Amino acid sequence: MAGLTAAQKQRFEEDGVLTVEGVLAQEEVETLRRACGEVEEMAQGLTARTPAIHPRILPSGRRVVDIVKGAVFQHPQFLAACTHPGVLDIIESLVGPDIQHHHSKLNWKPPLPPEQAAQGWKIGWHQDYAFFPHTNYDLPACAIYLDDTNLENGCMNVIPGSHREGPRNHMKDGAFSGVCQEPDAYADESRWRTVEVPAGGISLHHCLMLHSSGPNHSQRARRTFVIQYRAADNVQIAGRTSHLGWGFQVRGQNNAMIRFENGVTCPLPEGLTSH
């Protein structure tokens, strides 16, 4: 993999979202699926959520997994996927050669009994940037798909071009809500687009992209390994910094510089060379 073409980069800049098929080979996908199976086996012994694994107990008593946080530290195969040369070549096309891992998670929408499907894992319209503002916008999310993903099993929905409209308000009654509080920004359903990607492909979206997803109404799993990457000179200024692997350098180096969205740079103060 040699990174993105000029046409792909332009599409990302214009739409704020891009899909690339066949980034992982079939055997690499199968390796990650086996890792998922091992994580699910771990969940069978849980009686409650842990900081990393959020299980759901089915009427049968079996535990399935809704989400795995800090996924790169839950199984070595997820760390391998996060540092996959083909994936990093693509990220380098967007943010440059010095790349850090901000956080990662396995969004796992398991098939549920029909009577429970509507209560499955879903998320409202939001921007990633609102959760962890940085000094610039070189903060793309990369989703690696382990299952064929479409509307039926809860794929992501986006509003192409919404990243060019700037940060949106996510505050409600003086507290951070995690959901965009400007309904006019996503009310026009004609602007919505589903992000349907076959297993082994990836999707990329800008940190200001408005996106959401619905529950899994199918009897197929929807396992998506999501990594939030950032340029090494993109410094977080608010939000949680306790994610497992926060600031982990995955390519290049940290030159201890801060870059602002207008292109102004300055060195990090002595003693703060890691951020």
Contacts in CASP RR format, 6 or more apart in sequence:
PFRMAT RR
TARGET T0000
AUTHOR 0000-0000-0000
METHOD contacts of the structure
MODEL  1
MAGLTAAQKQRFEEDGVLTVEGVLAQEEVETLRRACGEVEEMAQGLTART
PAIHPRILPSGRRVVDIVKGAVFQHPQFLAACTHPGVLDIIESLVGPDIQ
HHHSKLNWKPPLPPEQAAQGWKIGWHQDYAFFPHTNYDLPACAIYLDDTN
LENGCMNVIPGSHREGPRNHMKDGAFSGVCQEPDAYADESRWRTVEVPAG
GISLHHCLMLHSSGPNHSQRARRTFVIQYRAADNVQIAGRTSHLGWGFQV
RGQNNAMIRFENGVTCPLPEGLTSH
1 23 0 8 1.000
1 85 0 8 1.000
1 86 0 8 1.000
1 87 0 8 1.000
1 89 0 8 1.000
1 90 0 8 1.000
2 89 0 8 1.000
3 86 0 8 1.000
3 89 0 8 1.000
3 90 0 8 1.000
3 92 0 8 1.000
3 93 0 8 1.000
4 12 0 8 1.000
4 18 0 8 1.000
4 20 0 8 1.000
4 90 0 8 1.000
4 93 0 8 1.000
4 94 0 8 1.000
8 18 0 8 1.000
8 20 0 8 1.000
8 93 0 8 1.000
9 93 0 8 1.000
9 94 0 8 1.000
11 18 0 8 1.000
12 18 0 8 1.000
12 94 0 8 1.000
12 204 0 8 1.000
12 206 0 8 1.000
14 160 0 8 1.000
14 161 0 8 1.000
15 160 0 8 1.000
15 161 0 8 1.000
16 158 0 8 1.000
16 160 0 8 1.000
16 161 0 8 1.000
16 163 0 8 1.000
16 205 0 8 1.000
16 206 0 8 1.000
16 209 0 8 1.000
17 158 0 8 1.000
17 160 0 8 1.000
17 193 0 8 1.000
17 195 0 8 1.000
17 203 0 8 1.000
17 204 0 8 1.000
17 205 0 8 1.000
17 206 0 8 1.000
17 209 0 8 1.000
18 203 0 8 1.000
18 204 0 8 1.000
18 205 0 8 1.000
19 195 0 8 1.000
19 197 0 8 1.000
19 201 0 8 1.000
19 202 0 8 1.000
19 203 0 8 1.000
19 204 0 8 1.000
20 90 0 8 1.000
20 201 0 8 1.000
20 202 0 8 1.000
20 203 0 8 1.000
20 204 0 8 1.000
21 197 0 8 1.000
21 198 0 8 1.000
21 200 0 8 1.000
21 201 0 8 1.000
22 198 0 8 1.000
22 200 0 8 1.000
22 201 0 8 1.000
23 84 0 8 1.000
23 86 0 8 1.000
23 87 0 8 1.000
23 90 0 8 1.000
23 144 0 8 1.000
23 200 0 8 1.000
23 201 0 8 1.000
23 202 0 8 1.000
24 32 0 8 1.000
24 81 0 8 1.000
24 84 0 8 1.000
24 144 0 8 1.000
24 200 0 8 1.000
24 201 0 8 1.000
24 202 0 8 1.000
25 200 0 8 1.000
26 200 0 8 1.000
28 81 0 8 1.000
28 84 0 8 1.000
28 200 0 8 1.000
29 146 0 8 1.000
29 199 0 8 1.000
29 200 0 8 1.000
31 77 0 8 1.000
32 77 0 8 1.000
32 78 0 8 1.000
32 81 0 8 1.000
32 144 0 8 1.000
32 146 0 8 1.000
32 225 0 8 1.000
33 146 0 8 1.000
33 223 0 8 1.000
34 77 0 8 1.000
35 75 0 8 1.000
35 77 0 8 1.000
35 78 0 8 1.000
36 65 0 8 1.000
36 106 0 8 1.000
36 108 0 8 1.000
36 146 0 8 1.000
36 223 0 8 1.000
38 75 0 8 1.000
39 53 0 8 1.000
39 65 0 8 1.000
39 68 0 8 1.000
39 74 0 8 1.000
39 75 0 8 1.000
39 106 0 8 1.000
40 63 0 8 1.000
40 64 0 8 1.000
40 65 0 8 1.000
42 53 0 8 1.000
43 53 0 8 1.000
43 55 0 8 1.000
43 63 0 8 1.000
43 64 0 8 1.000
43 65 0 8 1.000
44 62 0 8 1.000
44 63 0 8 1.000
45 63 0 8 1.000
46 53 0 8 1.000
46 55 0 8 1.000
46 63 0 8 1.000
49 55 0 8 1.000
51 69 0 8 1.000
52 68 0 8 1.000
52 69 0 8 1.000
52 70 0 8 1.000
52 73 0 8 1.000
52 74 0 8 1.000
52 244 0 8 1.000
53 65 0 8 1.000
53 67 0 8 1.000
53 68 0 8 1.000
53 69 0 8 1.000
53 74 0 8 1.000
54 65 0 8 1.000
54 66 0 8 1.000
54 67 0 8 1.000
54 68 0 8 1.000
54 69 0 8 1.000
55 63 0 8 1.000
55 64 0 8 1.000
55 65 0 8 1.000
55 66 0 8 1.000
56 63 0 8 1.000
56 64 0 8 1.000
56 65 0 8 1.000
56 66 0 8 1.000
56 110 0 8 1.000
56 112 0 8 1.000
57 63 0 8 1.000
58 64 0 8 1.000
58 112 0 8 1.000
58 113 0 8 1.000
58 116 0 8 1.000
59 113 0 8 1.000
59 116 0 8 1.000
64 108 0 8 1.000
64 110 0 8 1.000
64 112 0 8 1.000
65 106 0 8 1.000
65 108 0 8 1.000
65 110 0 8 1.000
66 108 0 8 1.000
66 109 0 8 1.000
66 110 0 8 1.000
66 120 0 8 1.000
66 121 0 8 1.000
67 105 0 8 1.000
67 106 0 8 1.000
67 107 0 8 1.000
67 108 0 8 1.000
67 121 0 8 1.000
68 74 0 8 1.000
68 105 0 8 1.000
68 106 0 8 1.000
68 108 0 8 1.000
69 103 0 8 1.000
69 105 0 8 1.000
69 243 0 8 1.000
69 244 0 8 1.000
70 103 0 8 1.000
70 104 0 8 1.000
70 105 0 8 1.000
70 243 0 8 1.000
70 244 0 8 1.000
70 245 0 8 1.000
71 78 0 8 1.000
71 104 0 8 1.000
71 105 0 8 1.000
71 106 0 8 1.000
71 225 0 8 1.000
72 78 0 8 1.000
72 79 0 8 1.000
72 82 0 8 1.000
72 101 0 8 1.000
72 104 0 8 1.000
72 227 0 8 1.000
72 244 0 8 1.000
72 245 0 8 1.000
72 248 0 8 1.000
73 79 0 8 1.000
73 244 0 8 1.000
73 245 0 8 1.000
74 106 0 8 1.000
78 104 0 8 1.000
78 106 0 8 1.000
78 225 0 8 1.000
81 87 0 8 1.000
81 144 0 8 1.000
81 225 0 8 1.000
82 101 0 8 1.000
82 104 0 8 1.000
82 227 0 8 1.000
82 250 0 8 1.000
83 250 0 8 1.000
83 251 0 8 1.000
87 142 0 8 1.000
87 144 0 8 1.000
87 202 0 8 1.000
87 227 0 8 1.000
88 99 0 8 1.000
88 250 0 8 1.000
88 251 0 8 1.000
90 142 0 8 1.000
90 202 0 8 1.000
90 204 0 8 1.000
91 99 0 8 1.000
91 140 0 8 1.000
91 142 0 8 1.000
91 229 0 8 1.000
91 251 0 8 1.000
92 99 0 8 1.000
92 251 0 8 1.000
94 138 0 8 1.000
94 140 0 8 1.000
94 204 0 8 1.000
95 138 0 8 1.000
95 140 0 8 1.000
95 229 0 8 1.000
95 230 0 8 1.000
95 231 0 8 1.000
95 234 0 8 1.000
96 138 0 8 1.000
96 231 0 8 1.000
97 251 0 8 1.000
97 252 0 8 1.000
98 231 0 8 1.000
98 232 0 8 1.000
98 233 0 8 1.000
98 249 0 8 1.000
98 251 0 8 1.000
98 252 0 8 1.000
98 253 0 8 1.000
98 254 0 8 1.000
98 255 0 8 1.000
99 229 0 8 1.000
99 230 0 8 1.000
99 231 0 8 1.000
99 232 0 8 1.000
99 249 0 8 1.000
99 250 0 8 1.000
99 251 0 8 1.000
99 252 0 8 1.000
100 229 0 8 1.000
100 230 0 8 1.000
100 231 0 8 1.000
100 232 0 8 1.000
100 234 0 8 1.000
100 247 0 8 1.000
100 248 0 8 1.000
100 249 0 8 1.000
100 250 0 8 1.000
100 254 0 8 1.000
101 227 0 8 1.000
101 228 0 8 1.000
101 229 0 8 1.000
101 245 0 8 1.000
101 246 0 8 1.000
101 247 0 8 1.000
101 248 0 8 1.000
101 249 0 8 1.000
101 250 0 8 1.000
102 132 0 8 1.000
102 139 0 8 1.000
102 228 0 8 1.000
102 229 0 8 1.000
102 230 0 8 1.000
102 236 0 8 1.000
102 243 0 8 1.000
102 246 0 8 1.000
102 247 0 8 1.000
103 227 0 8 1.000
103 228 0 8 1.000
103 243 0 8 1.000
103 244 0 8 1.000
103 245 0 8 1.000
103 246 0 8 1.000
104 225 0 8 1.000
104 226 0 8 1.000
104 227 0 8 1.000
104 228 0 8 1.000
104 245 0 8 1.000
105 225 0 8 1.000
105 226 0 8 1.000
106 223 0 8 1.000
106 224 0 8 1.000
106 225 0 8 1.000
106 226 0 8 1.000
107 121 0 8 1.000
107 143 0 8 1.000
107 222 0 8 1.000
107 223 0 8 1.000
107 224 0 8 1.000
107 225 0 8 1.000
107 226 0 8 1.000
108 121 0 8 1.000
108 221 0 8 1.000
108 222 0 8 1.000
108 223 0 8 1.000
108 224 0 8 1.000
109 120 0 8 1.000
109 121 0 8 1.000
109 153 0 8 1.000
109 154 0 8 1.000
109 215 0 8 1.000
109 216 0 8 1.000
109 221 0 8 1.000
109 222 0 8 1.000
109 223 0 8 1.000
110 216 0 8 1.000
110 221 0 8 1.000
111 153 0 8 1.000
111 216 0 8 1.000
111 218 0 8 1.000
111 219 0 8 1.000
111 220 0 8 1.000
111 221 0 8 1.000
112 119 0 8 1.000
112 120 0 8 1.000
112 216 0 8 1.000
117 215 0 8 1.000
117 216 0 8 1.000
117 217 0 8 1.000
118 215 0 8 1.000
118 217 0 8 1.000
119 215 0 8 1.000
120 215 0 8 1.000
120 216 0 8 1.000
121 215 0 8 1.000
121 216 0 8 1.000
122 154 0 8 1.000
122 212 0 8 1.000
122 213 0 8 1.000
122 214 0 8 1.000
122 215 0 8 1.000
123 212 0 8 1.000
123 213 0 8 1.000
123 214 0 8 1.000
124 179 0 8 1.000
124 180 0 8 1.000
124 212 0 8 1.000
124 213 0 8 1.000
125 179 0 8 1.000
125 180 0 8 1.000
125 185 0 8 1.000
125 186 0 8 1.000
125 210 0 8 1.000
125 211 0 8 1.000
125 212 0 8 1.000
126 170 0 8 1.000
126 178 0 8 1.000
126 179 0 8 1.000
126 180 0 8 1.000
126 210 0 8 1.000
126 211 0 8 1.000
126 212 0 8 1.000
127 167 0 8 1.000
127 168 0 8 1.000
127 170 0 8 1.000
127 180 0 8 1.000
127 207 0 8 1.000
127 208 0 8 1.000
127 209 0 8 1.000
127 210 0 8 1.000
127 211 0 8 1.000
128 139 0 8 1.000
128 141 0 8 1.000
128 205 0 8 1.000
128 207 0 8 1.000
128 208 0 8 1.000
128 209 0 8 1.000
128 228 0 8 1.000
129 137 0 8 1.000
129 139 0 8 1.000
129 167 0 8 1.000
129 207 0 8 1.000
129 208 0 8 1.000
130 167 0 8 1.000
130 168 0 8 1.000
130 170 0 8 1.000
130 176 0 8 1.000
130 178 0 8 1.000
130 180 0 8 1.000
131 178 0 8 1.000
131 239 0 8 1.000
131 240 0 8 1.000
132 139 0 8 1.000
132 228 0 8 1.000
132 236 0 8 1.000
132 238 0 8 1.000
132 239 0 8 1.000
132 240 0 8 1.000
132 241 0 8 1.000
133 167 0 8 1.000
133 236 0 8 1.000
133 237 0 8 1.000
133 238 0 8 1.000
133 239 0 8 1.000
134 207 0 8 1.000
134 230 0 8 1.000
134 234 0 8 1.000
134 235 0 8 1.000
134 236 0 8 1.000
134 237 0 8 1.000
135 234 0 8 1.000
135 235 0 8 1.000
135 237 0 8 1.000
135 258 0 8 1.000
135 259 0 8 1.000
135 260 0 8 1.000
135 261 0 8 1.000
136 231 0 8 1.000
136 233 0 8 1.000
136 234 0 8 1.000
136 259 0 8 1.000
136 260 0 8 1.000
136 261 0 8 1.000
136 263 0 8 1.000
137 206 0 8 1.000
137 207 0 8 1.000
137 208 0 8 1.000
137 261 0 8 1.000
138 230 0 8 1.000
138 231 0 8 1.000
138 234 0 8 1.000
139 207 0 8 1.000
139 228 0 8 1.000
139 229 0 8 1.000
139 230 0 8 1.000
139 231 0 8 1.000
139 234 0 8 1.000
140 204 0 8 1.000
140 205 0 8 1.000
140 206 0 8 1.000
140 207 0 8 1.000
140 228 0 8 1.000
140 229 0 8 1.000
141 204 0 8 1.000
141 205 0 8 1.000
141 207 0 8 1.000
141 226 0 8 1.000
141 227 0 8 1.000
141 228 0 8 1.000
141 229 0 8 1.000
142 202 0 8 1.000
142 203 0 8 1.000
142 204 0 8 1.000
142 226 0 8 1.000
142 227 0 8 1.000
142 228 0 8 1.000
142 229 0 8 1.000
143 156 0 8 1.000
143 197 0 8 1.000
143 202 0 8 1.000
143 203 0 8 1.000
143 204 0 8 1.000
143 205 0 8 1.000
143 224 0 8 1.000
143 225 0 8 1.000
143 226 0 8 1.000
144 200 0 8 1.000
144 201 0 8 1.000
144 202 0 8 1.000
144 224 0 8 1.000
144 225 0 8 1.000
144 226 0 8 1.000
144 227 0 8 1.000
145 197 0 8 1.000
145 198 0 8 1.000
145 199 0 8 1.000
145 200 0 8 1.000
145 201 0 8 1.000
145 202 0 8 1.000
145 203 0 8 1.000
145 223 0 8 1.000
145 224 0 8 1.000
146 199 0 8 1.000
146 200 0 8 1.000
146 223 0 8 1.000
146 224 0 8 1.000
146 225 0 8 1.000
147 153 0 8 1.000
147 199 0 8 1.000
147 220 0 8 1.000
147 221 0 8 1.000
147 222 0 8 1.000
147 223 0 8 1.000
147 224 0 8 1.000
148 197 0 8 1.000
148 198 0 8 1.000
148 199 0 8 1.000
148 220 0 8 1.000
149 155 0 8 1.000
149 195 0 8 1.000
149 196 0 8 1.000
149 197 0 8 1.000
149 198 0 8 1.000
149 199 0 8 1.000
149 222 0 8 1.000
149 224 0 8 1.000
150 194 0 8 1.000
150 196 0 8 1.000
151 194 0 8 1.000
151 196 0 8 1.000
152 216 0 8 1.000
152 217 0 8 1.000
152 218 0 8 1.000
152 220 0 8 1.000
153 216 0 8 1.000
153 217 0 8 1.000
153 218 0 8 1.000
153 220 0 8 1.000
153 221 0 8 1.000
153 222 0 8 1.000
154 213 0 8 1.000
154 214 0 8 1.000
154 215 0 8 1.000
154 216 0 8 1.000
154 217 0 8 1.000
154 218 0 8 1.000
154 222 0 8 1.000
155 194 0 8 1.000
155 195 0 8 1.000
155 196 0 8 1.000
155 197 0 8 1.000
155 213 0 8 1.000
155 222 0 8 1.000
156 194 0 8 1.000
156 195 0 8 1.000
156 203 0 8 1.000
156 205 0 8 1.000
156 211 0 8 1.000
156 212 0 8 1.000
156 213 0 8 1.000
157 192 0 8 1.000
157 193 0 8 1.000
157 194 0 8 1.000
157 195 0 8 1.000
157 211 0 8 1.000
157 212 0 8 1.000
157 213 0 8 1.000
157 214 0 8 1.000
158 192 0 8 1.000
158 193 0 8 1.000
158 195 0 8 1.000
158 205 0 8 1.000
158 209 0 8 1.000
158 210 0 8 1.000
158 211 0 8 1.000
159 185 0 8 1.000
159 186 0 8 1.000
159 191 0 8 1.000
159 192 0 8 1.000
159 193 0 8 1.000
159 209 0 8 1.000
159 210 0 8 1.000
159 211 0 8 1.000
160 191 0 8 1.000
160 193 0 8 1.000
161 209 0 8 1.000
162 185 0 8 1.000
162 186 0 8 1.000
162 191 0 8 1.000
162 208 0 8 1.000
162 209 0 8 1.000
162 210 0 8 1.000
163 205 0 8 1.000
163 206 0 8 1.000
163 207 0 8 1.000
163 208 0 8 1.000
163 209 0 8 1.000
163 210 0 8 1.000
164 208 0 8 1.000
165 185 0 8 1.000
165 208 0 8 1.000
166 208 0 8 1.000
167 208 0 8 1.000
168 180 0 8 1.000
168 181 0 8 1.000
168 182 0 8 1.000
168 185 0 8 1.000
168 210 0 8 1.000
169 180 0 8 1.000
169 181 0 8 1.000
169 182 0 8 1.000
170 176 0 8 1.000
170 177 0 8 1.000
170 178 0 8 1.000
170 179 0 8 1.000
170 180 0 8 1.000
170 181 0 8 1.000
171 177 0 8 1.000
171 181 0 8 1.000
172 179 0 8 1.000
172 181 0 8 1.000
180 186 0 8 1.000
180 210 0 8 1.000
185 210 0 8 1.000
186 192 0 8 1.000
186 210 0 8 1.000
186 212 0 8 1.000
195 203 0 8 1.000
195 205 0 8 1.000
197 203 0 8 1.000
205 211 0 8 1.000
216 222 0 8 1.000
229 250 0 8 1.000
230 247 0 8 1.000
231 259 0 8 1.000
232 249 0 8 1.000
232 252 0 8 1.000
232 253 0 8 1.000
232 254 0 8 1.000
232 255 0 8 1.000
233 255 0 8 1.000
233 257 0 8 1.000
233 258 0 8 1.000
233 259 0 8 1.000
233 265 0 8 1.000
234 259 0 8 1.000
235 258 0 8 1.000
235 268 0 8 1.000
235 275 0 8 1.000
236 275 0 8 1.000
247 274 0 8 1.000
247 275 0 8 1.000
254 273 0 8 1.000
254 274 0 8 1.000
254 275 0 8 1.000
256 267 0 8 1.000
256 268 0 8 1.000
256 272 0 8 1.000
256 273 0 8 1.000
257 265 0 8 1.000
257 266 0 8 1.000
257 267 0 8 1.000
257 268 0 8 1.000
258 265 0 8 1.000
258 266 0 8 1.000
258 267 0 8 1.000
258 268 0 8 1.000
259 265 0 8 1.000
268 275 0 8 1.000
END
